[in-house]
Amino acid sequence: MTASSTTWAESADVVGRLKSMNIASSSPVPSSPPAAVTARLTKLSLTWANLSVMEKQALLWDMGFVQTDTNTYTQVYTSCESSGQGMAMAAIALTKAELGTLDVSACGGVARLDAITVPAKLLKCAIPASNIAYTSNSSVWSQDGLPATAAIDVRSVVHLAANLVAIHIVPSSTTDASAVPIGSCPEAPGGLSVPCAMYAPPAGSSSGWCLPPPSDAMTAWLLDVRAALPTPSPANVVPASPSSSSSSSAAVVVLSVLLAVAVLVVFGLWWIFVRRPRKQRATDSPGGFLGNAFLRHNNVRRVGDDEADEDSYERSMQEINVGTAAASLKLEAFEHDPFLYSRRLPYGAITTSRLISKGAYGEVWLGTFRGKEVAIKKILHSKRNDTFEQECFTEEIRIMAALDHPHIVHLIGFGWNTLSNLCAVTEYLAKGDVTGYLVANMDLSWDAKLRLAVGTARALAYLHGRSPPVIHRDLKSKNILVSDTGEAKLSDFGISRVRIADETMTVGVGTVYWTAPEVLLGQKYTEQVDIYSFGVVLCELDTHRAPYADMQEVAQMAIAQRVATHQFRPPFSAKCPKLVKDLADRCMAQDPAARPCAQEIVDLIELWKGWKQ
């Protein structure tokens, strides 16, 4: 049937339609989403509960899920394209022009036409007909005449007479009986109807039908949702419930139980063969170094104490270490790592004098260790009793302790008197970070800038060349310090990760303007994300400003969306050397495979300047 012309008259862009609406919706959505939806949300660090009803509707449509009844959804397949993916859901609607000549009849003051059937070659979607509760004798095709702000449902409907399935976009209050039969005049404009073939599994390109790809528009919307979320307390984060119909649920439960049993068995053996014998060898073994911190300010076990004191000491050690294990197996592993034990410093020898910098999770103080000026990093005071933050900090210490390179800030060691006061002690660099250094030296020569750039690239080459590679994930001028001789020293490994074997990562974190497109889109990524960030650092070296500094009136996530989907990049100055701009363009290539590796960057800059380490 035809209706008055609207923006969405022949558009299946349900994502765009819902995003343009600013109303609450009570339309039914499943309490637990399909597994594929959960997986997509997980990649973006989101859960089903984070979304509004309209956002849930849009996401379900974007991934090809439509209602079969009020709380059940089925998968829509779309025409396979040359890329091997299906057609986007936004493109599956048929236009009147595609349908060709149809009989038009008068219907009150408007013209009406009925599509009883549609040639198979025109169909752009297919839906399994089984288990669809909605049936209809209405037209299998119609334009959309609903008000732009109408709350809608998206339903799959079996048209028995036509041997077709159609997707109907209807007002959320619509019942089965309210569908207008063929030949009847509607009392009001209706919604879009999209005819689809009846699909018989299995799916695959051989059948001509494929799964629809996720759209950039929906991904950008989800990124906006994530950006608007308050930072949760990790201890209170509840993962999204998986679909009760998923066959993997039972496997996950079984594996979880087996893992828990295995942990208990290992812990029991450890207790029998390691913890209990310590009572007899307390004077020979220092125990876990986190545990000792609570008992001895000088971290030394006194020799010659009587048996009663030894019993008291051992009981205290048991209570502390069991508490640590109960709170976190990661902290327990950190406590008993023999390599890290060698980097422990006496807490009493560490003093702080003034705060240097403060971030969202940590703070850095100027201080001394045994008479030498040092930088002292701690967890932010408000987060020091947060087990998750303690785990993150110990992981940062673990990574830094394994690194040794002239262009990476040197970790002297770490100390504590209680776990909440755990601190990392590093060399102190009085010139500060590159951000401040560029502001203080507006006439800095390109020789000096390229010395900072090549030092940073050398540090990345070292990290990426390790086995397994280390990905920094938060490279920016703020995290590059300047030595007394003007050399770069890479710092802040708070969100760095080791990439195990050939696995790639998905969920990523970092500062948005320095973040690679594949991370913004929730895709798998490798160490090449650091190369993209390096390209943005070259922009900072050129302009002495933050990227996109002239676009402060534009929302950060709007810029991020353009970076992710439209190859938008930070502007360079007209005075930037062409070799630098060309290198930056390569580093910020949309395709990670097109970016140079860190060692290639080092070789290029050394070739330009005649430097060679």
N, C-alpha and C positions, 0 to 999 in steps of 0.2 A: 504494500500500500504506500502511497505517497503522503507526505505531510509538508507542513510549512518549512521553508528552508531554514536550517540552523547550522551552526558551526560543525556539528557532529552528524549531519544528515547522512553522509555515506562514509563515516569514519569509524574504524574499529579501534581507535586509539583510546582505549578505556583508561590507561594510565594518565594520559594527558587530560582527559575529561575529569577524572577524580581529583587530580592535583590542582586543577583550576577551581575546584569547589572549596568553599571554606565553611562547611557545615558539619555538624555531628551526624553520624549515621547509626541506625539500629539494625541494619541489614544483617542477616545471619552469616556468620563465618565459622569455619570449623574450630573447635576448641584446641585441636592439635593439627598443625599443618602437615601436608605431605612431606616425606623425607627429603625430597629435592629442595623444597622451600627452606626447610631447616638448615640444610647444608649451605645454601646461598647466604642465609642470614649469619651463620656461624663464621663464614669467611669475612664478613664485615663487622664481626664482634657485636652482633645484634641477636635478640631473641624474639620470638613471636609476641611475647608480652610487651615488648617495646613499641609495637605498632598500634596505631589507631585502627578502627574498623575499616575506614576508607583506604588506609595504607595496606591493610591486609587484602582487601578486595583487589586493589591495583596490582599487588605482588602476585596474587593467585592468577589473575588474568595474564600478566606479563609472562608467566611460566606455563600458560596454557591449561589452567585448571578452572573448570566451570561446574556449577551446581548440577547434581542429579536429583537431590532433594534438599531440604533445608540445612542439613549438616553433613552432606556427603558430596565429594567432588570427584570428577573424572578427568583424565588427561586428554587434551586436544592435541592432535598431530597436524602439522602443516606441510605444504608442498615442499619437497626437498629441492634445494637450490644447488648451483654448481659448487658452492663452497662445502657441501656436505651437511650443512645445517638446514633446518627448516626455515620457512618464511616467518618473519616477525609477526606476532599476534596483531600488531597495529595495522597490518597490511592485508588481512584476510577478508575484509568486507568486499562485496560486489557492488559495482555502480550500476545505475540504470542503463548506462551506455553499454556496459558489458553484457547485460541481459538481452539487449536488442529489442525487437518489437514485442510488446505485450498488450493485451486488450485493456483499454482504459475505459472506466465507466464513471458516470457522475455519482457523487456521494455527498449529498447536501451541497455546500458551496465549494467543495474541492473535488479534484479528480482522484479516482482510486483505481489501482490495478492489483490483480492477484497473481502471484507466482505459484502455480500448483506444483511444478517440478522445474528442475534446472539441469541443463546438460552437464554430464559428469566432467567434461573437459574444463568447465569454468570453475569447478569447486576448488577452493584453496585450503580446505581443512577437512579433517576426518575425526570422528568420535566413535568409540565403542558404544553400541546401542544398548548393550545389556545393563541392567540395573538402573536405567533412567526412569524415574518416577513420573516425570512430566510428559504428557502427550497432548497433541493439538491437531485440530483440523483447520488451522489458520494458514495464512500465506507463509511460505518458507523464506520469503525475502521481504524486507521493508526498509525504508529509510527511517532515520531517527527524527522524531518531531517532539521529543520530550523537552521540557524546560532544562536549561543548562545546569540548574542547581538541584534537579530532582534526585532524591536518593534512589539508587538503582540496585537491582539484583542481576546477575548474569547466569542464565540457566541454559542447560542443554535440554532440548525438547525433541521427542520422537514424532515425526510426521508419518503416520502409518500409510496414509493414502499415497504419499509421494515416495515412500521407501527411502526417506532421507532423515537426517538429524539436522536440526538448526539450533544455532545459538541465539537466544532472545535476550535483549537488554530491556528489562521491564521495570516499572516503578516497584519499589520494595514491598508495597502493599498488595501487589497483584496476586490473585489466586488462579488456579488452573482454569476455573470456570469463566474467568474474565477475559480469556483470549477471544478475539473476534473471529468467527468462522469465515471461511471463504464465501464471498458473495454478500456479506453483511456490511453495513456501514458502522464504523466505530463512532462512539460518542465523543471521543477526544483523540488528539494525536497520540500515536504509540511510539515504541522504541525501535531500535535497530534490530533486524533479524539477519543472520548470516547463515546461508545453507551450507551444510557439510555432508560429506559422504559418510556412510556407515563403515566404520573401521573394524577390521578383524586383526587382532595381534598375530604374530609379533611385529614390533616396530622395526624400522630400518630403511635404508635408502632403496633396497631392492623392491619394497612395496610402493615406493614413490612418496612415502610419508615419513617425516622426521620430527623430532622434538623441536619446538620453537626456541630460538636463542634468547637469552636475557637481553633486555634493551638497555642502552646507555641511559635513557631517561629515567628508568626505574632505579638503576644503580645510583644515579646522582641523587634521586629522591631519598634513597636509603642512607646515603652518605650525609644528607642534610639531617635525617632523623638521628643518626649516630652523633653528629656534631652537637645537636641540641640536648643530648642526654646529660644529666649530671654525672660526675665521676662517681661510680659506685664504690662502696667498701667491698673489696673482693671477697671477704668472708661471708657477705650476704648475697652474693650473686647466685641466682638459681637458674640452671640451664633450662632451655625450652624442653618441654615434654615431647618425646618422639611419638609418632603416630602409633596408636594401639594396633593398627593393622600391619605394621611393618614387621617383616619376618626377622629383621635384625635385632629387634628389641630383646628377645629371649637370649640371643647370643651375647648381647652386651651384658645382660644381667649375669649370665653364667660366667663370662670372663671376669666380671667384677668380683664375683664371689670367689672364684679360683685365685684371683690376684690377692684378695684379702687374706685367704687361707695361707697362700704362699708367704706373704709378708709376716703373718703371725708365726709360721713355722721357722722362718729365717730368724725372726726376732727371738723366738724361744731358744734356738740353738746358740745364737749369739749370747744370750743371757747365761746359758748353762756353761758354755766353754770360754767365754771372754769376760763377762761382768763378774760372775761369782768368784773365779780365781783371783780377781784383783784384790780381794780382801787380804789374801796371803802375800801379795806382792805390791802392796800400796806404796812402799818406799822406793820401788824400782820403776814403777810406771806412772807417768803423770796423768793418765786418763784423758778424756776429751777436753780440748782446750776451751770450749765454751763453758763446760761444767766447772772447770777450775776457776774461772773468772769470778764466779759467785762466792767462792770460798776463801780465796787467798788474794789479797790485793797485790802481793808481789809474785803471785803465781808459782810459789815454791812450796812444796810439801816438806814440813819439818821432819827431820830425822830424829828418832829417839823418843817420840811421843809414846805414852803408855797405851795399853790395849784398849782401854775404854775410849780414849780419844780417837784411836784408829777406827773403832767400830762406829763412833759418831760421824767421823769423816766419811766412811764408806756409805753409811746410810744416807747422808746428805747428798753424796755423789749420785747414789742410785735414784733418789727422788728427783734431782735436777735433770739427769739424763733421760729418765723415763718421761718426765714432763716435756722435755725438748722433743723426744721422738713422737709423743702423742700430739704435740702441736704441729710438727712438720717433719716428715721423713727427709726432706731436702736439707733442713737445718741439721738434722742428725748426721747426714752424710757429710755436710760441710764440717761439722765438729770433729769428725774422725778421719779427715783427709790428711794423710801424712805429709803430702807435698805442701799443703797450706799451713800445716803446723809449723813448718820451718820459717814462715813469714810473719809469725806472731811477734808483736812488740809489747813491752811492758806498759800498761796503760798509764801508770804513774809518771812515766817519762814523757808523756804527750801533753802539751799545754796549748790552749787556744787564747788568742788575743783579740781578734776582731773578725766580724763577718765580711767575707769577700763577695759572695753571690748567693742567691737563693732561687730555687726553681720550684716546680710543682711537687716534686717528691724529695728533693734533697737540698742541702746547703753546704757551702764550702767556707771554711774558716782559715785565716792566717794563724799560724802557730809555730811552735818549736818542738823539735825532738832531739834530745841530748845536745842542746845548744845550737842546733841548725834550723834555719827557717824552713818551714814545710807548709804545704796545703793539707787541710784536714777535712775530709768529706764525711758527712753524717746524713742519716735519714732525717727528713723534716720532723721537727719536734712533735707535731700533731699526729704523725704516722709511725712513730718509733715502736709502738706496741702492736702494730699491725703485722701479723705473721706473713702475709703476702709481700709486704714491702721489705720485710727482713729477708725473705727468700730472694727477692729481686736484687737486693744489695749484696747478699753473699754471692750471687751468681756474677754480678759485676766484678767483685773482688776476685773470684775464681778466674774469670777471663783475663783481668789485668795481671794477675800473678803469673800467668803463663806467657805473657808477652815481653819481649825484650828487643827494642828497636830504637835507634837514635831519634826517630821522628814520632815516637809515642811517649806520652808522659809516663815517667818511671814510677812504679809503685814501690815505695820503701817497705811497706808492710801494713799491718792493721792491728788494732788493739781494742780493749773493752774492759769495763768493770762489771757491767751487766749487758745482757744481749741488746737491750734497747739503746745502749750507748756505743754499740759497735761503730768504729770509725776506720776509714781508709786513709793512710798517710802517703802523700805523693810529693815529688819535687815541687818547689814553688817557683813560678815563672812571673817575675815582677811586671813584665810588659803586658800581661793580661791576654785577652783573646783577640782574634783577628778583627772582630766587629769593632771593638773600641780602638784598636791600633789603627785601623783605616780612618776612623773619624778624627783621631789625634794627629794623623799624618796625611793630610789631604793632597800633598804634593809628592807622595811616595812614588818612586820610579817603577817602571815596569820590570826592571831587573830585580828589584826587591820583591815585587809582587810575584814574579815567576819563581823566585826562590821559595816563597811560601807555598806556591802551587805545587812545585815539584816535590817539596818535602811531604806535603799531604799525599800526593800520588805515591810516593815511595812507601809511606805508611800503609796505604790501601793495598799496594802490591804485596807487601809483607803479610797483611791480614788475609787477603784472598789467596795467597800462595800457600797458606798453612793447610795441613791435612788433619781434619776437615777444615774448609775455609771458615773464616770468621767474617760475618757481615756486620758493619757498624750500625747501619739503619737510621742514624740521626746525624749525618754529616752536614755541617753548616759552619759558617765562620765563627759563630759563638762557641763551637766545640773544638776549635783549633787555637791553641795557645802559641805565643811567640816567645822564643828564647832570647837571651841577652844578645846573641849574635844575629838575630833576625831570622832564625830557622823556625819552621812549623813543627808543632808537637800536638799530635792528635790526642784528644781527651774525651771524657764522658762516654763510657761504655755501658751506661745504664740500661739501654734497650738492645744492646748487641746480642747476636745469637750465633752459635756455631751451627753450620749447615751439615747435617749428618749424611755421609755417603753421597748419593746422587739425588737425595730428596730435595724438593723445593718447598718454600714456605708459602703460606697464604696470608693469614691475618697479620698485618703489619702496622707498626706505629712509627711515629716520627713527626717532624714539623711539616705542616701541609705544603708550604711553598717550596720546600726542598724535596718533596716526596715524588717518586716516580709514578707515571700513569698506571702501571700494572698493579701497584700497591693501592692506589686510589680506587681502582676498579675491583679490588678484592681478588685479583688473579694470583696465580703462583708466581713467585719471583726468586731471583738468585742474587749473587753479589753484585750484579750489574745495576741494582738499585743505588748502590753507593756511587757508581759512575755518573748516573743522572744527577745526583746531589752535587757531585764535584763540578758538573757543568754550571749549576746554579751558583756555586762558590766562585767560579770564574766571573760570573756576572757581578757578584759583590766586590771582587777585586777591581773590576773595571769601574763601577759606579760609586764605590764607597758607601753604598746604601743597601738596604734590604731589598730583595726582589719585589717587584710590583709596588714599589714605594709610592708611585704616582696614582695608585688605584685604591686608596684607602677608603673611598666611599663605596667600593664594591665589596659585597660580602665575600668572606674568605672562601666559603664553600662554592660560591658561584665561580670564582677563579679556578678552584680545584676541579670543578666539573669541566670547564673549558680546557684545562690542562689535560685531563684524562681522556676527553673525547674529541677534542678539536685541535690538538697539537699546539695549544697556546703556550707560549714560553715568555720568560721575563725579558724585557728590552735591554739592550746594551747601548752604550754611548756611541756617538759618531766617531770619537777618538780612539775607540778600542782597536788595537792591532788586528789586522785581518786574520793572522794565524791563530790568535787567541779566540776570536769569534768563531772561526771555522771549527776549532777544536771543541768549543762549547756546544756548537750545534750538533756535532757528532755525539758528544756525551749525552745530550738531551734528546736523542732520537727516540721516536715513539716505540720502535721495535728494539727490545733489549739486545738482540743479537747484532744489531747494527752499531752498537756503542763499542768504543775501543776498550780493551782491558786496561787495568791500572798500569801494568808494566809498559804497555805501548805508549801511554801518556807520558810516563817518565822518559822513555827513549826519545819521544818527539821533542819535549821541552829541552832535554839535554843536547839534542842535535841542534836546535835553534840557537842555544846559548853557548854551545861548546863546552858544556859541563859534563863531567863523568865522575861518578863516585868510584 
